[in-house]
Amino acid sequence: MKDPRRQLGDQGEDLAAAALKQQGYKILERNYVTPLGEIDLIARQGKVLVVVEVKTRRGASFGAPQEAVTYAKQGRLRRLADYYLKAQRLTGTPVRFDVVAVTLEDNVPQVEIIPNAF
């Protein structure tokens, strides 16, 4: 049986991927694992590679989901993106960092895509 937090995260990523696809993003990778950590979603929008951090919450008691993307997390995502670009031989490709905030208040999903979040 899966950890309930992991289940929540997976549900949020599913909702985020669907919302991104509706906005014209092409999902390239999900849960891309590197020796440095994991990238939730990697997508392409036009010629731009988009590294997506998904944050999911059941309510607002711990703040908005996007508030959990701290400065330290942003730095780690930049390093992960650099790793991905080198591994895929995509250095020089324009990269953007988006955050998708998912809130499941009373199991009603609200999904907010924050382009160019940092």
N, C-alpha and C positions, 0 to 999 in steps of 0.2 A: 504494500500500500504506500502511496506517495505521501510525502510530507505535505501537510495542508498549505504551508507557505509556498511550496513548489507548485502545487495545484493552482493556487491563486495566481502565481506568476505566469504559469502556462496559459491560463485563461486570459490574462491580460495581454500576453503576447499574441494569442490568436485574434483577439479583438483589435489590437494595434495593427497587425498585419492586414486584416480585412479593411480597416479604415484607410491605411496607407495605399492599398491597391485601388480603393475607390477614388483616391486623389491622384492616381496615375503613377504611383511608385511601382517599380518592379522589384520584388523581393528576390535577392540573390542568395542570402544565407540566413539561417536561423540558428541561434545559439552557437555561434562560431567560437570554438575553443582554441586558445593559444597557450603557450607556457606562461604567459603573463596574466591570463584571465579570460573572460568570455564577453563577447559582444552579442547583445540580444538579437538585433536584426541588422543586416546590411542590405541596403537597397540602392537602386539607381533611379534618379529622376532626371531625365534628359541625359546630359553628359556628366552630371554630378553624382559622385558616389556619396551615399548618405549613411552615416553610422547612426543607428537609432538605439537610444536607451529607453526601455519601457519601465515605467514605475506604476504599480497597481496597489490600490488601497481599498479596503472595504468601506471606509467612511472618512470623514475629515478630522477625527479625533487626534490623529498624529500629524495633521497638516496636509497640505496639498501634495499629491504624489511627486510633482516636479521639484518640490523643495528638498527631496532626498538626493538630488543630483548635486552633490557638494563639489566644492572646488577640487578636492582630492580625487573624487570620482571623475570629474572632467579631465584631469591630468592623466588618469589611468586610461580613459577612453581614447585620448589622443595617442598615447603610446600603443594601445591595441590597434588603432587604425593604422599607425605607421607600420606595425608588424604585418598587418593584413596586406597593405599596399606593396610591401617588399615581397611577401610570400607569393602574391599573385602577379608580380611584375607589373604593377600599376603605378609606380612612382611617377609623379607629375600629374596624376589625375586630380581634378578638383574634388575636395572633400568638404562635406558639411555635416554638422552634428545636430540632430533633431532629438527631441524628447517627446515621447508619447505618454501622457498622463491618463491613466485609466482609474475611474472610481466606480465601485460596484455597491452603491448605496441601496440597500434592500434588494440586492441582486439585479438592479436596473443599471446597465452599464452607461457610463458617460466617458467618451473618449475625446481627448484634446490633443491635437498634433501641434507641437511647438517647433516650427522650422527654425534652423539656425539658432538654436537655444544658447549656444556658447561658442 
